[in-house]
Amino acid sequence: MSSYFLAHINIHQPAAYEQYLAGFDEIFARYQGRVLAVEDHATVLEGKWAAQRTVLIQFPNTAELRRWYDSPEYQRLAEFRRRASTADIVIIEGHD
């Protein structure tokens, strides 16, 4: 069953966030994920959307998602994101 990584990100240091982006693809390519959407101007249909950036990534299963997210190389890279932004991140289980 597919699993999805959903992140709402507010970037407060764009130059530092670029360091995160610069290393992302190289690490991400080692895993079985697929970036489905990165949106900086989401269209709100109802309620409020507090995130500046929304990221949606699909993985074949939660184990692979966690293998990427928990990997030492991604966690080192994620420190750049954490210093440059605030984020709310969840795992959503799909219905295949």
N, C-alpha and C positions, 0 to 999 in steps of 0.2 A: 504494500500500500504506500503510495506517495506521501511524503512529508514535506511541509513547506516552512521555510524560514521567513518570517515576516518582521521587518524592522521599521519602526518610526524613528527618524533621526533628525535632531536639530543641531546644525553645525554652527559653532561659535568661533572656530578658528579655521577658516577655509584653507590657508596655506598648510597648516599641519594636517588637515584632513586629506590633502593631496598626497602626502607621504603614505597614508593608508591605501589610497587608491592605486598609487604607483606599484605597490607590492601585491595587490589583491589577485590579479589574474594569474600570476605565476604560481601562487599557492593553490588557488581555487581549481586550477586545471588538473591537479592531482586527484581530485575527488569527482564523484559522479553527479555533481549538481548542475543545474541549468538556471541561469539568471533569467527570470521571466519578465520582470519589470523593475525599473528604477525611475521614479517619478518625483520631480521637484514641484509640480503644480497640480496636485490631485484635484479632480472635480468633486466637490462635496455635494452629495445628494440629500443628506439629512444630517443634522447635528453639527458638531464641530470636529475638525481634523487638525490637531495641534502640531502635527509633524511637518517639518520643512521638506524632508525627503522620505519617501516610502520605498522600501526594497522588498521584492518578493522573489525567493529562490526555491526551486523545486529539487527534491532529492528522491531517489527511488524508495527510500525508507528512512525511518528515524535513526537507525544505526549508522547509516552513511552520513546523515546530517551531523550527528554528534561526532563521528570520526573526524570530519572537517573542522567543526567548531571547536572541539576540545583538543585538536592537534597542537603540539607545542609551537609549530611554525605559525599557525593562524593566531594563536593567543599572543605571541610576541608582536605580530602585526597589529592585532586589535588594540594594543596599547596606544598606538597612534590615534585610532578612532576614539578611544575613550578620553584621551587628552583633548581632542579637538571638538568633541560633540557630546551630547547626551542622547541616549537611545532607550527605547522600549522594544524588546525583542521577544518573540514567542515562537513556539513550534505549533503548527497546525497540522493535524492528521487529515489526509485526503480521503476521498471515497472513490476508489478505483472501480 
